[in-house]
Amino acid sequence: MFQDLLSQLHTLVSGLEPWQQVLALVPAGAIPFIESYFGSFLGAALGIPPAIAIPAAVAGNLISTFAVIALSGRARDAVTDGRSRRRGGIEAGPGVEVGPGIEAERGVKPSRFRAKIAAALDKYGVPGVSLLGPLLVASQITAPTLVALGASRGRVYLWMGISIIAWGIAFGLFGSLFLATIV
């Protein structure tokens, strides 16, 4: 049954023009938990040439993840600026940790997810969390959490970009190998 479904989808996709294939994969790559790795795998496994599938899925994932990083960075700046005004005018620039965080100020315990990301950030740093993050959670969730925890936005952009590209290439190649074994 699964092979029949893949065969039918392969027939459908192979009849599309390359620009139509890209139009299908860019938004797929932007969806959390599909991202570059599953988007490029699915595209290649359905018969879209890896030279089209991988960049399309990676582009969608990069666009959505970078947009979330920018938005979370602005939100963090607004929070830290407000916190510094309440403390008597101490200025904080982007990526500078001002204090213990909103949760600690209010006496609220941080969420379990945030605590796990913070522990991983302390242990592996931004590169490790970015490269290993897709194994556990979507990059569109991991990246803003790193920024909220005080990681440098530039490092998060760089390492998330490397991670998205590397995972997209690896799974795209795996998808093309998968297609070769079932066809």
C-alpha atoms as a printed R data frame, in Angstrom:
    type eleno elety resid chain resno      x      y       z
1   ATOM     1    CA   MET     A     1  0.000  0.000   0.000
2   ATOM     2    CA   PHE     A     2  2.794  2.445   0.943
3   ATOM     3    CA   GLN     A     3  4.703  1.622  -2.242
4   ATOM     4    CA   ASP     A     4  1.552  2.245  -4.310
5   ATOM     5    CA   LEU     A     5  1.102  5.657  -2.677
6   ATOM     6    CA   LEU     A     6  4.731  6.604  -3.355
7   ATOM     7    CA   SER     A     7  4.436  5.345  -6.916
8   ATOM     8    CA   GLN     A     8  1.333  7.454  -7.564
9   ATOM     9    CA   LEU     A     9  2.897 10.552  -5.970
10  ATOM    10    CA   HIS     A    10  6.066  9.962  -8.004
11  ATOM    11    CA   THR     A    11  4.002  9.865 -11.218
12  ATOM    12    CA   LEU     A    12  2.207 13.076 -10.232
13  ATOM    13    CA   VAL     A    13  5.392 14.948  -9.309
14  ATOM    14    CA   SER     A    14  7.346 13.842 -12.372
15  ATOM    15    CA   GLY     A    15  4.698 15.468 -14.582
16  ATOM    16    CA   LEU     A    16  5.180 18.891 -12.977
17  ATOM    17    CA   GLU     A    17  7.451 21.608 -14.293
18  ATOM    18    CA   PRO     A    18 10.556 22.335 -12.153
19  ATOM    19    CA   TRP     A    19  9.178 25.714 -11.033
20  ATOM    20    CA   GLN     A    20  6.002 23.979  -9.839
21  ATOM    21    CA   GLN     A    21  8.081 21.485  -7.897
22  ATOM    22    CA   VAL     A    22  9.945 24.353  -6.218
23  ATOM    23    CA   LEU     A    23  6.661 26.092  -5.422
24  ATOM    24    CA   ALA     A    24  5.537 22.960  -3.605
25  ATOM    25    CA   LEU     A    25  8.753 22.385  -1.655
26  ATOM    26    CA   VAL     A    26  9.579 25.915  -0.439
27  ATOM    27    CA   PRO     A    27  6.422 26.180   1.716
28  ATOM    28    CA   ALA     A    28  6.865 22.562   2.828
29  ATOM    29    CA   GLY     A    29 10.344 23.412   4.094
30  ATOM    30    CA   ALA     A    30  8.922 26.323   6.075
31  ATOM    31    CA   ILE     A    31  6.593 24.090   8.087
32  ATOM    32    CA   PRO     A    32  7.959 23.122  11.518
33  ATOM    33    CA   PHE     A    33  8.854 19.420  11.820
34  ATOM    34    CA   ILE     A    34  8.890 19.046   8.012
35  ATOM    35    CA   GLU     A    35 11.672 21.600   7.517
36  ATOM    36    CA   SER     A    36 14.651 21.124   5.206
37  ATOM    37    CA   TYR     A    37 15.355 17.543   6.140
38  ATOM    38    CA   PHE     A    38 11.946 15.982   5.574
39  ATOM    39    CA   GLY     A    39 11.090 18.362   2.713
40  ATOM    40    CA   SER     A    40 14.247 17.497   0.781
41  ATOM    41    CA   PHE     A    41 13.842 13.783   1.578
42  ATOM    42    CA   LEU     A    42 10.227 13.800   0.422
43  ATOM    43    CA   GLY     A    43 11.024 15.783  -2.723
44  ATOM    44    CA   ALA     A    44 13.918 13.508  -3.698
45  ATOM    45    CA   ALA     A    45 11.988 10.349  -2.780
46  ATOM    46    CA   LEU     A    46  9.107 11.488  -5.004
47  ATOM    47    CA   GLY     A    47 11.387 11.944  -7.972
48  ATOM    48    CA   ILE     A    48 12.167 15.646  -7.878
49  ATOM    49    CA   PRO     A    49 15.846 16.020  -8.796
50  ATOM    50    CA   PRO     A    50 17.915 16.553  -5.639
51  ATOM    51    CA   ALA     A    51 19.401 19.695  -7.242
52  ATOM    52    CA   ILE     A    52 15.873 21.179  -7.066
53  ATOM    53    CA   ALA     A    53 14.467 19.453  -3.961
54  ATOM    54    CA   ILE     A    54 17.284 20.258  -1.556
55  ATOM    55    CA   PRO     A    55 17.661 24.015  -2.262
56  ATOM    56    CA   ALA     A    56 13.870 24.509  -2.321
57  ATOM    57    CA   ALA     A    57 13.292 22.823   1.052
58  ATOM    58    CA   VAL     A    58 16.365 24.497   2.565
59  ATOM    59    CA   ALA     A    59 15.228 27.939   1.339
60  ATOM    60    CA   GLY     A    60 11.802 27.530   2.910
61  ATOM    61    CA   ASN     A    61 13.300 26.425   6.214
62  ATOM    62    CA   LEU     A    62 15.903 29.222   6.219
63  ATOM    63    CA   ILE     A    63 13.317 31.908   5.494
64  ATOM    64    CA   SER     A    64 10.942 30.805   8.230
65  ATOM    65    CA   THR     A    65 13.637 30.162  10.843
66  ATOM    66    CA   PHE     A    66 15.449 33.445  10.185
67  ATOM    67    CA   ALA     A    67 12.149 35.344  10.393
68  ATOM    68    CA   VAL     A    68 11.439 33.762  13.775
69  ATOM    69    CA   ILE     A    69 14.957 34.611  14.992
70  ATOM    70    CA   ALA     A    70 14.483 38.255  13.966
71  ATOM    71    CA   LEU     A    71 11.088 38.490  15.680
72  ATOM    72    CA   SER     A    72 12.288 36.813  18.871
73  ATOM    73    CA   GLY     A    73 15.356 39.061  18.913
74  ATOM    74    CA   ARG     A    74 13.162 42.151  18.745
75  ATOM    75    CA   ALA     A    75 10.941 40.798  21.501
76  ATOM    76    CA   ARG     A    76 13.968 40.059  23.680
77  ATOM    77    CA   ASP     A    77 15.356 43.541  23.072
78  ATOM    78    CA   ALA     A    78 12.037 45.079  24.111
79  ATOM    79    CA   VAL     A    79 11.960 43.001  27.303
80  ATOM    80    CA   THR     A    80 15.573 43.704  28.256
81  ATOM    81    CA   ASP     A    81 15.176 47.435  27.498
82  ATOM    82    CA   GLY     A    82 12.111 47.579  29.728
83  ATOM    83    CA   ARG     A    83 13.913 45.658  32.461
84  ATOM    84    CA   SER     A    84 16.918 48.006  32.304
85  ATOM    85    CA   ARG     A    85 14.652 51.063  32.607
86  ATOM    86    CA   ARG     A    86 13.069 49.579  35.740
87  ATOM    87    CA   ARG     A    87 16.543 49.023  37.207
88  ATOM    88    CA   GLY     A    88 17.632 52.607  36.831
89  ATOM    89    CA   GLY     A    89 18.743 53.101  33.265
90  ATOM    90    CA   ILE     A    90 21.306 50.376  32.795
91  ATOM    91    CA   GLU     A    91 21.487 49.922  29.043
92  ATOM    92    CA   ALA     A    92 21.725 46.521  27.466
93  ATOM    93    CA   GLY     A    93 22.586 45.891  23.836
94  ATOM    94    CA   PRO     A    94 21.481 42.963  21.721
95  ATOM    95    CA   GLY     A    95 22.750 39.643  23.026
96  ATOM    96    CA   VAL     A    96 23.653 41.017  26.465
97  ATOM    97    CA   GLU     A    97 22.110 39.259  29.439
98  ATOM    98    CA   VAL     A    98 20.788 41.811  31.928
99  ATOM    99    CA   GLY     A    99 19.496 39.664  34.726
100 ATOM   100    CA   PRO     A   100 18.013 36.404  35.844
101 ATOM   101    CA   GLY     A   101 15.047 36.577  33.516
102 ATOM   102    CA   ILE     A   102 11.381 37.382  33.775
103 ATOM   103    CA   GLU     A   103 10.539 34.019  35.319
104 ATOM   104    CA   ALA     A   104 13.005 34.504  38.169
105 ATOM   105    CA   GLU     A   105 11.815 38.071  38.806
106 ATOM   106    CA   ARG     A   106  8.245 36.885  39.166
107 ATOM   107    CA   GLY     A   107  9.196 33.811  41.168
108 ATOM   108    CA   VAL     A   108  7.929 31.517  38.400
109 ATOM   109    CA   LYS     A   109  9.820 28.355  37.547
110 ATOM   110    CA   PRO     A   110 10.935 28.231  33.857
111 ATOM   111    CA   SER     A   111  9.188 25.664  31.664
112 ATOM   112    CA   ARG     A   112 10.664 22.191  31.388
113 ATOM   113    CA   PHE     A   113 11.393 22.767  27.673
114 ATOM   114    CA   ARG     A   114 13.198 26.043  28.354
115 ATOM   115    CA   ALA     A   115 15.211 24.415  31.149
116 ATOM   116    CA   LYS     A   116 16.266 21.572  28.824
117 ATOM   117    CA   ILE     A   117 17.352 24.004  26.094
118 ATOM   118    CA   ALA     A   118 19.253 26.088  28.669
119 ATOM   119    CA   ALA     A   119 21.049 22.981  29.960
120 ATOM   120    CA   ALA     A   120 21.915 21.907  26.402
121 ATOM   121    CA   LEU     A   121 23.113 25.446  25.615
122 ATOM   122    CA   ASP     A   122 25.418 25.366  28.644
123 ATOM   123    CA   LYS     A   123 26.725 21.908  27.715
124 ATOM   124    CA   TYR     A   124 27.023 22.086  23.905
125 ATOM   125    CA   GLY     A   125 26.862 25.788  23.078
126 ATOM   126    CA   VAL     A   126 24.994 27.321  20.153
127 ATOM   127    CA   PRO     A   127 26.686 25.081  17.534
128 ATOM   128    CA   GLY     A   128 25.778 21.863  19.341
129 ATOM   129    CA   VAL     A   129 22.181 22.836  20.053
130 ATOM   130    CA   SER     A   130 21.706 24.057  16.485
131 ATOM   131    CA   LEU     A   131 23.175 20.945  14.879
132 ATOM   132    CA   LEU     A   132 21.515 18.442  17.219
133 ATOM   133    CA   GLY     A   133 18.262 20.340  17.741
134 ATOM   134    CA   PRO     A   134 16.423 18.944  14.694
135 ATOM   135    CA   LEU     A   135 16.644 15.489  16.255
136 ATOM   136    CA   LEU     A   136 14.305 16.635  19.016
137 ATOM   137    CA   VAL     A   137 12.403 19.769  18.049
138 ATOM   138    CA   ALA     A   138 11.844 22.068  15.077
139 ATOM   139    CA   SER     A   139 14.446 24.716  14.282
140 ATOM   140    CA   GLN     A   140 11.660 27.328  14.323
141 ATOM   141    CA   ILE     A   141 11.250 26.533  18.018
142 ATOM   142    CA   THR     A   142 14.886 25.975  18.984
143 ATOM   143    CA   ALA     A   143 16.226 29.187  17.395
144 ATOM   144    CA   PRO     A   144 13.974 31.692  19.207
145 ATOM   145    CA   THR     A   145 14.513 29.806  22.454
146 ATOM   146    CA   LEU     A   146 18.275 30.220  22.054
147 ATOM   147    CA   VAL     A   147 17.814 33.944  21.428
148 ATOM   148    CA   ALA     A   148 15.469 34.258  24.420
149 ATOM   149    CA   LEU     A   149 18.088 32.578  26.601
150 ATOM   150    CA   GLY     A   150 20.613 35.234  25.610
151 ATOM   151    CA   ALA     A   151 22.587 33.571  22.821
152 ATOM   152    CA   SER     A   152 24.055 35.959  20.275
153 ATOM   153    CA   ARG     A   153 21.691 36.362  17.335
154 ATOM   154    CA   GLY     A   154 24.597 36.303  14.886
155 ATOM   155    CA   ARG     A   155 25.766 32.924  16.192
156 ATOM   156    CA   VAL     A   156 22.217 31.564  16.128
157 ATOM   157    CA   TYR     A   157 21.771 32.724  12.506
158 ATOM   158    CA   LEU     A   158 25.101 31.203  11.482
159 ATOM   159    CA   TRP     A   159 24.731 27.836  13.199
160 ATOM   160    CA   MET     A   160 21.049 27.402  12.399
161 ATOM   161    CA   GLY     A   161 21.878 28.128   8.754
162 ATOM   162    CA   ILE     A   162 24.658 25.539   8.768
163 ATOM   163    CA   SER     A   163 22.388 23.017  10.485
164 ATOM   164    CA   ILE     A   164 19.467 23.543   8.093
165 ATOM   165    CA   ILE     A   165 21.706 23.210   5.039
166 ATOM   166    CA   ALA     A   166 23.557 20.137   6.371
167 ATOM   167    CA   TRP     A   167 20.373 18.293   7.396
168 ATOM   168    CA   GLY     A   168 18.706 19.207   4.086
169 ATOM   169    CA   ILE     A   169 21.607 17.854   2.030
170 ATOM   170    CA   ALA     A   170 21.911 14.668   4.088
171 ATOM   171    CA   PHE     A   171 18.208 13.828   3.926
172 ATOM   172    CA   GLY     A   172 17.915 14.871   0.275
173 ATOM   173    CA   LEU     A   173 20.676 12.452  -0.658
174 ATOM   174    CA   PHE     A   174 19.082  9.792   1.510
175 ATOM   175    CA   GLY     A   175 15.755 10.406  -0.253
176 ATOM   176    CA   SER     A   176 17.315  9.954  -3.676
177 ATOM   177    CA   LEU     A   177 18.918  6.692  -2.511
178 ATOM   178    CA   PHE     A   178 15.555  5.616  -1.119
179 ATOM   179    CA   LEU     A   179 13.903  6.331  -4.481
180 ATOM   180    CA   ALA     A   180 16.571  4.318  -6.285
181 ATOM   181    CA   THR     A   181 15.874  1.297  -4.075
182 ATOM   182    CA   ILE     A   182 12.081  1.314  -4.468
183 ATOM   183    CA   VAL     A   183 11.862  2.102  -8.181
